């Protein structure tokens, strides 16, 4: 899960801005739990497209 759209219940600001200690702690916890948490959705889509292209290339070479 990305945290770019989460809103802090303590300060009502986006968590990714890290305005209060609660935001900073949650941002740190989320980044430790999931290494892909810091990537935005477009970067994940691009990574998926590259992986699909690589698999297609390998399948074409073996056939």
LOLUM-67814 format. One record per residue: residue number from 1; residue in one letter; x, y, z of N, C-alpha, C, O in turn. Coordinates in Angstrom, 2 decimals, decimal comma. Layout:
% residues N
{num: NUM; residuo: A; n.X: X; n.Y: Y; n.Z: Z; ca.X: X; ca.Y: Y; ca.Z: Z; c.X: X; c.Y: Y; c.Z: Z; o.X: X; o.Y: Y; o.Z: Z}
...
This chain:
% residues 63
{num: 1; residuo: X; n.X: 0,84; n.Y: -1,17; n.Z: 0,00; ca.X: 0,00; ca.Y: 0,00; ca.Z: 0,00; c.X: 0,89; c.Y: 1,24; c.Z: 0,00; o.X: 1,86; o.Y: 1,32; o.Z: 0,75}
{num: 2; residuo: X; n.X: 0,54; n.Y: 2,19; n.Z: -0,84; ca.X: 1,29; ca.Y: 3,45; ca.Z: -0,83; c.X: 0,63; c.Y: 4,40; c.Z: 0,17; o.X: -0,57; o.Y: 4,34; o.Z: 0,40}
{num: 3; residuo: X; n.X: 1,43; n.Y: 5,25; n.Z: 0,74; ca.X: 0,91; ca.Y: 6,15; ca.Z: 1,76; c.X: 0,76; c.Y: 7,57; c.Z: 1,24; o.X: 0,60; o.Y: 8,48; o.Z: 2,05}
{num: 4; residuo: X; n.X: 0,81; n.Y: 7,78; n.Z: -0,06; ca.X: 0,72; ca.Y: 9,13; ca.Z: -0,59; c.X: -0,68; c.Y: 9,72; c.Z: -0,46; o.X: -0,83; o.Y: 10,94; o.Z: -0,61}
{num: 5; residuo: X; n.X: -1,70; n.Y: 8,92; n.Z: -0,19; ca.X: -3,06; ca.Y: 9,44; ca.Z: -0,04; c.X: -3,62; c.Y: 9,28; c.Z: 1,37; o.X: -4,77; o.Y: 9,65; o.Z: 1,63}
{num: 6; residuo: X; n.X: -2,83; n.Y: 8,75; n.Z: 2,29; ca.X: -3,31; ca.Y: 8,60; ca.Z: 3,66; c.X: -3,31; c.Y: 9,95; c.Z: 4,38; o.X: -2,43; o.Y: 10,78; o.Z: 4,17}
{num: 7; residuo: X; n.X: -4,32; n.Y: 10,15; n.Z: 5,22; ca.X: -4,44; ca.Y: 11,39; ca.Z: 5,99; c.X: -4,27; c.Y: 11,05; c.Z: 7,47; o.X: -4,87; o.Y: 10,10; o.Z: 7,98}
{num: 8; residuo: X; n.X: -3,45; n.Y: 11,83; n.Z: 8,14; ca.X: -3,18; ca.Y: 11,61; ca.Z: 9,56; c.X: -4,38; c.Y: 12,02; c.Z: 10,41; o.X: -4,97; o.Y: 13,08; o.Z: 10,18}
{num: 9; residuo: X; n.X: -4,75; n.Y: 11,20; n.Z: 11,37; ca.X: -5,85; ca.Y: 11,52; ca.Z: 12,27; c.X: -5,43; c.Y: 12,54; c.Z: 13,32; o.X: -6,28; o.Y: 13,18; o.Z: 13,94}
{num: 10; residuo: X; n.X: -4,12; n.Y: 12,69; n.Z: 13,52; ca.X: -3,62; ca.Y: 13,61; ca.Z: 14,54; c.X: -3,61; c.Y: 15,05; c.Z: 14,04; o.X: -4,07; o.Y: 15,95; o.Z: 14,75}
{num: 11; residuo: X; n.X: -3,09; n.Y: 15,28; n.Z: 12,83; ca.X: -2,95; ca.Y: 16,65; ca.Z: 12,35; c.X: -3,77; c.Y: 16,94; c.Z: 11,10; o.X: -3,78; o.Y: 18,08; o.Z: 10,63}
{num: 12; residuo: X; n.X: -4,47; n.Y: 15,96; n.Z: 10,55; ca.X: -5,32; ca.Y: 16,08; ca.Z: 9,37; c.X: -4,54; c.Y: 16,50; c.Z: 8,12; o.X: -5,11; o.Y: 17,11; o.Z: 7,22}
{num: 13; residuo: X; n.X: -3,27; n.Y: 16,19; n.Z: 8,07; ca.X: -2,44; ca.Y: 16,47; ca.Z: 6,89; c.X: -2,07; c.Y: 15,14; c.Z: 6,24; o.X: -2,16; o.Y: 14,09; o.Z: 6,88}
{num: 14; residuo: X; n.X: -1,66; n.Y: 15,17; n.Z: 4,99; ca.X: -1,20; ca.Y: 13,93; ca.Z: 4,36; c.X: -0,01; c.Y: 13,33; c.Z: 5,10; o.X: 0,90; o.Y: 14,05; o.Z: 5,51}
{num: 15; residuo: X; n.X: -0,01; n.Y: 12,02; n.Z: 5,26; ca.X: 1,04; ca.Y: 11,33; ca.Z: 6,02; c.X: 2,40; c.Y: 11,51; c.Z: 5,34; o.X: 3,42; o.Y: 11,61; o.Z: 6,03}
{num: 16; residuo: X; n.X: 2,42; n.Y: 11,56; n.Z: 4,00; ca.X: 3,70; ca.Y: 11,65; ca.Z: 3,32; c.X: 4,40; c.Y: 12,99; c.Z: 3,55; o.X: 5,59; o.Y: 13,10; o.Z: 3,28}
{num: 17; residuo: X; n.X: 3,70; n.Y: 14,01; n.Z: 4,04; ca.X: 4,34; ca.Y: 15,28; ca.Z: 4,37; c.X: 5,08; c.Y: 15,21; c.Z: 5,70; o.X: 6,05; o.Y: 15,94; o.Z: 5,90}
{num: 18; residuo: X; n.X: 4,63; n.Y: 14,35; n.Z: 6,60; ca.X: 5,32; ca.Y: 14,16; ca.Z: 7,88; c.X: 5,32; c.Y: 15,40; c.Z: 8,76; o.X: 6,37; o.Y: 15,77; o.Z: 9,30}
{num: 19; residuo: X; n.X: 4,18; n.Y: 16,04; n.Z: 8,91; ca.X: 4,12; ca.Y: 17,28; ca.Z: 9,68; c.X: 4,23; c.Y: 17,08; c.Z: 11,18; o.X: 4,78; o.Y: 17,93; o.Z: 11,88}
{num: 20; residuo: X; n.X: 3,71; n.Y: 15,97; n.Z: 11,68; ca.X: 3,74; ca.Y: 15,74; ca.Z: 13,12; c.X: 4,49; c.Y: 14,43; c.Z: 13,42; o.X: 4,76; o.Y: 13,66; o.Z: 12,51}
{num: 21; residuo: X; n.X: 4,81; n.Y: 14,19; n.Z: 14,69; ca.X: 5,52; ca.Y: 12,94; ca.Z: 15,04; c.X: 4,75; c.Y: 11,68; c.Z: 14,68; o.X: 5,35; o.Y: 10,66; o.Z: 14,34}
{num: 22; residuo: X; n.X: 3,43; n.Y: 11,74; n.Z: 14,75; ca.X: 2,61; ca.Y: 10,57; ca.Z: 14,41; c.X: 2,75; c.Y: 10,26; c.Z: 12,91; o.X: 2,89; o.Y: 9,10; o.Z: 12,53}
{num: 23; residuo: X; n.X: 2,71; n.Y: 11,30; n.Z: 12,07; ca.X: 2,89; ca.Y: 11,12; ca.Z: 10,62; c.X: 4,26; c.Y: 10,51; c.Z: 10,33; o.X: 4,37; o.Y: 9,56; o.Z: 9,56}
{num: 24; residuo: X; n.X: 5,29; n.Y: 11,06; n.Z: 10,94; ca.X: 6,64; ca.Y: 10,58; ca.Z: 10,68; c.X: 6,81; c.Y: 9,13; c.Z: 11,12; o.X: 7,47; o.Y: 8,35; o.Z: 10,44}
{num: 25; residuo: X; n.X: 6,22; n.Y: 8,78; n.Z: 12,25; ca.X: 6,33; ca.Y: 7,40; ca.Z: 12,75; c.X: 5,59; c.Y: 6,44; c.Z: 11,82; o.X: 6,11; o.Y: 5,36; o.Z: 11,52}
{num: 26; residuo: X; n.X: 4,40; n.Y: 6,81; n.Z: 11,37; ca.X: 3,64; ca.Y: 5,94; ca.Z: 10,47; c.X: 4,31; c.Y: 5,83; c.Z: 9,11; o.X: 4,31; o.Y: 4,76; o.Z: 8,50}
{num: 27; residuo: X; n.X: 4,88; n.Y: 6,92; n.Z: 8,62; ca.X: 5,58; ca.Y: 6,89; ca.Z: 7,34; c.X: 6,78; c.Y: 5,94; c.Z: 7,43; o.X: 7,03; o.Y: 5,16; o.Z: 6,51}
{num: 28; residuo: X; n.X: 7,51; n.Y: 6,01; n.Z: 8,53; ca.X: 8,66; ca.Y: 5,12; ca.Z: 8,74; c.X: 8,22; c.Y: 3,66; c.Z: 8,84; o.X: 8,85; o.Y: 2,78; o.Z: 8,27}
{num: 29; residuo: X; n.X: 7,14; n.Y: 3,41; n.Z: 9,57; ca.X: 6,63; ca.Y: 2,04; ca.Z: 9,73; c.X: 6,19; c.Y: 1,46; c.Z: 8,40; o.X: 6,48; o.Y: 0,30; o.Z: 8,10}
{num: 30; residuo: X; n.X: 5,48; n.Y: 2,25; n.Z: 7,60; ca.X: 5,00; ca.Y: 1,76; ca.Z: 6,31; c.X: 6,16; c.Y: 1,48; c.Z: 5,35; o.X: 6,11; o.Y: 0,51; o.Z: 4,59}
{num: 31; residuo: X; n.X: 7,18; n.Y: 2,30; n.Z: 5,39; ca.X: 8,31; ca.Y: 2,07; ca.Z: 4,48; c.X: 9,13; c.Y: 0,86; c.Z: 4,90; o.X: 9,76; o.Y: 0,23; o.Z: 4,05}
{num: 32; residuo: X; n.X: 9,13; n.Y: 0,51; n.Z: 6,18; ca.X: 9,84; ca.Y: -0,68; ca.Z: 6,64; c.X: 9,07; c.Y: -1,95; c.Z: 6,33; o.X: 9,67; o.Y: -2,98; o.Z: 6,03}
{num: 33; residuo: X; n.X: 7,74; n.Y: -1,89; n.Z: 6,40; ca.X: 6,92; ca.Y: -3,07; ca.Z: 6,16; c.X: 6,93; c.Y: -3,49; c.Z: 4,70; o.X: 6,95; o.Y: -4,68; o.Z: 4,40}
{num: 34; residuo: X; n.X: 6,91; n.Y: -2,53; n.Z: 3,80; ca.X: 6,78; ca.Y: -2,82; ca.Z: 2,38; c.X: 7,82; c.Y: -2,03; c.Z: 1,60; o.X: 7,76; o.Y: -0,80; o.Z: 1,57}
{num: 35; residuo: X; n.X: 8,77; n.Y: -2,70; n.Z: 0,96; ca.X: 9,79; ca.Y: -1,97; ca.Z: 0,21; c.X: 9,23; c.Y: -1,21; c.Z: -0,99; o.X: 9,88; o.Y: -0,28; o.Z: -1,48}
{num: 36; residuo: X; n.X: 8,06; n.Y: -1,60; n.Z: -1,49; ca.X: 7,44; ca.Y: -0,91; ca.Z: -2,62; c.X: 6,56; c.Y: 0,26; c.Z: -2,18; o.X: 5,93; o.Y: 0,90; o.Z: -3,02}
{num: 37; residuo: X; n.X: 6,48; n.Y: 0,54; n.Z: -0,88; ca.X: 5,61; ca.Y: 1,59; ca.Z: -0,38; c.X: 6,02; c.Y: 2,97; c.Z: -0,85; o.X: 5,17; o.Y: 3,86; o.Z: -0,96}
{num: 38; residuo: X; n.X: 7,29; n.Y: 3,17; n.Z: -1,13; ca.X: 7,75; ca.Y: 4,49; ca.Z: -1,54; c.X: 7,58; c.Y: 4,72; c.Z: -3,04; o.X: 7,76; o.Y: 5,84; o.Z: -3,51}
{num: 39; residuo: X; n.X: 7,25; n.Y: 3,68; n.Z: -3,79; ca.X: 7,05; ca.Y: 3,84; ca.Z: -5,22; c.X: 5,63; c.Y: 4,31; c.Z: -5,50; o.X: 4,68; o.Y: 3,88; o.Z: -4,84}
{num: 40; residuo: X; n.X: 5,50; n.Y: 5,20; n.Z: -6,45; ca.X: 4,15; ca.Y: 5,64; ca.Z: -6,81; c.X: 3,52; c.Y: 4,62; c.Z: -7,75; o.X: 4,24; o.Y: 3,78; o.Z: -8,30}
{num: 41; residuo: X; n.X: 2,23; n.Y: 4,66; n.Z: -7,96; ca.X: 1,56; ca.Y: 3,66; ca.Z: -8,79; c.X: 2,08; c.Y: 3,61; c.Z: -10,23; o.X: 2,13; o.Y: 2,53; o.Z: -10,81}
{num: 42; residuo: X; n.X: 2,46; n.Y: 4,74; n.Z: -10,80; ca.X: 2,98; ca.Y: 4,74; ca.Z: -12,18; c.X: 4,31; c.Y: 3,98; c.Z: -12,26; o.X: 4,56; o.Y: 3,29; o.Z: -13,25}
{num: 43; residuo: X; n.X: 5,14; n.Y: 4,10; n.Z: -11,24; ca.X: 6,40; ca.Y: 3,37; ca.Z: -11,24; c.X: 6,15; c.Y: 1,87; c.Z: -11,12; o.X: 6,85; o.Y: 1,07; o.Z: -11,75}
{num: 44; residuo: X; n.X: 5,16; n.Y: 1,48; n.Z: -10,34; ca.X: 4,82; ca.Y: 0,05; ca.Z: -10,23; c.X: 4,28; c.Y: -0,49; c.Z: -11,55; o.X: 4,60; o.Y: -1,62; o.Z: -11,93}
{num: 45; residuo: X; n.X: 3,48; n.Y: 0,31; n.Z: -12,26; ca.X: 2,96; ca.Y: -0,12; ca.Z: -13,56; c.X: 4,10; c.Y: -0,26; c.Z: -14,56; o.X: 4,13; o.Y: -1,21; o.Z: -15,34}
{num: 46; residuo: X; n.X: 5,04; n.Y: 0,68; n.Z: -14,54; ca.X: 6,19; ca.Y: 0,60; ca.Z: -15,45; c.X: 7,04; c.Y: -0,64; c.Z: -15,14; o.X: 7,50; o.Y: -1,31; o.Z: -16,06}
{num: 47; residuo: X; n.X: 7,24; n.Y: -0,92; n.Z: -13,88; ca.X: 7,99; ca.Y: -2,12; ca.Z: -13,49; c.X: 7,28; c.Y: -3,39; c.Z: -13,96; o.X: 7,93; o.Y: -4,31; o.Z: -14,44}
{num: 48; residuo: X; n.X: 5,98; n.Y: -3,43; n.Z: -13,81; ca.X: 5,21; ca.Y: -4,57; ca.Z: -14,27; c.X: 5,31; c.Y: -4,73; c.Z: -15,79; o.X: 5,42; o.Y: -5,85; o.Z: -16,29}
{num: 49; residuo: X; n.X: 5,26; n.Y: -3,63; n.Z: -16,52; ca.X: 5,37; ca.Y: -3,68; ca.Z: -17,98; c.X: 6,74; c.Y: -4,21; c.Z: -18,40; o.X: 6,83; o.Y: -5,00; o.Z: -19,34}
{num: 50; residuo: X; n.X: 7,79; n.Y: -3,80; n.Z: -17,73; ca.X: 9,14; ca.Y: -4,28; ca.Z: -18,04; c.X: 9,23; c.Y: -5,78; c.Z: -17,76; o.X: 9,81; o.Y: -6,52; o.Z: -18,56}
{num: 51; residuo: X; n.X: 8,67; n.Y: -6,23; n.Z: -16,66; ca.X: 8,70; ca.Y: -7,66; ca.Z: -16,35; c.X: 7,92; c.Y: -8,48; c.Z: -17,38; o.X: 8,37; o.Y: -9,56; o.Z: -17,77}
{num: 52; residuo: X; n.X: 6,79; n.Y: -8,00; n.Z: -17,81; ca.X: 6,00; ca.Y: -8,71; ca.Z: -18,82; c.X: 6,77; c.Y: -8,77; c.Z: -20,14; o.X: 6,78; o.Y: -9,80; o.Z: -20,80}
{num: 53; residuo: X; n.X: 7,41; n.Y: -7,67; n.Z: -20,51; ca.X: 8,19; ca.Y: -7,65; ca.Z: -21,75; c.X: 9,36; c.Y: -8,63; c.Z: -21,67; o.X: 9,67; o.Y: -9,31; o.Z: -22,65}
{num: 54; residuo: X; n.X: 10,01; n.Y: -8,71; n.Z: -20,52; ca.X: 11,14; ca.Y: -9,63; ca.Z: -20,35; c.X: 10,68; c.Y: -11,08; c.Z: -20,46; o.X: 11,35; o.Y: -11,90; o.Z: -21,09}
{num: 55; residuo: X; n.X: 9,56; n.Y: -11,40; n.Z: -19,86; ca.X: 9,03; ca.Y: -12,77; ca.Z: -19,93; c.X: 8,63; c.Y: -13,09; c.Z: -21,37; o.X: 8,88; o.Y: -14,20; o.Z: -21,84}
{num: 56; residuo: X; n.X: 8,01; n.Y: -12,15; n.Z: -22,06; ca.X: 7,63; ca.Y: -12,39; ca.Z: -23,46; c.X: 8,86; c.Y: -12,60; c.Z: -24,32; o.X: 8,85; o.Y: -13,46; o.Z: -25,20}
{num: 57; residuo: X; n.X: 9,91; n.Y: -11,83; n.Z: -24,09; ca.X: 11,14; ca.Y: -11,99; ca.Z: -24,86; c.X: 11,77; c.Y: -13,36; c.Z: -24,60; o.X: 12,22; o.Y: -14,02; o.Z: -25,54}
{num: 58; residuo: X; n.X: 11,81; n.Y: -13,78; n.Z: -23,36; ca.X: 12,35; ca.Y: -15,10; ca.Z: -23,03; c.X: 11,52; c.Y: -16,22; c.Z: -23,64; o.X: 12,07; o.Y: -17,21; o.Z: -24,12}
{num: 59; residuo: X; n.X: 10,22; n.Y: -16,08; n.Z: -23,63; ca.X: 9,35; ca.Y: -17,10; ca.Z: -24,21; c.X: 9,54; c.Y: -17,16; c.Z: -25,72; o.X: 9,49; o.Y: -18,24; o.Z: -26,29}
{num: 60; residuo: X; n.X: 9,74; n.Y: -16,04; n.Z: -26,35; ca.X: 9,94; ca.Y: -16,01; ca.Z: -27,80; c.X: 11,29; c.Y: -16,63; c.Z: -28,19; o.X: 11,39; o.Y: -17,29; o.Z: -29,22}
{num: 61; residuo: X; n.X: 12,29; n.Y: -16,45; n.Z: -27,38; ca.X: 13,62; ca.Y: -16,99; ca.Z: -27,69; c.X: 13,68; c.Y: -18,50; c.Z: -27,50; o.X: 14,41; o.Y: -19,18; o.Z: -28,22}
{num: 62; residuo: X; n.X: 12,92; n.Y: -19,03; n.Z: -26,56; ca.X: 12,97; ca.Y: -20,47; ca.Z: -26,29; c.X: 12,09; c.Y: -21,26; c.Z: -27,27; o.X: 12,27; o.Y: -22,47; o.Z: -27,43}
{num: 63; residuo: X; n.X: 11,16; n.Y: -20,60; n.Z: -27,91; ca.X: 10,23; ca.Y: -21,30; ca.Z: -28,81; c.X: 10,80; c.Y: -21,48; c.Z: -30,19; o.X: 10,14; o.Y: -22,06; o.Z: -31,06}
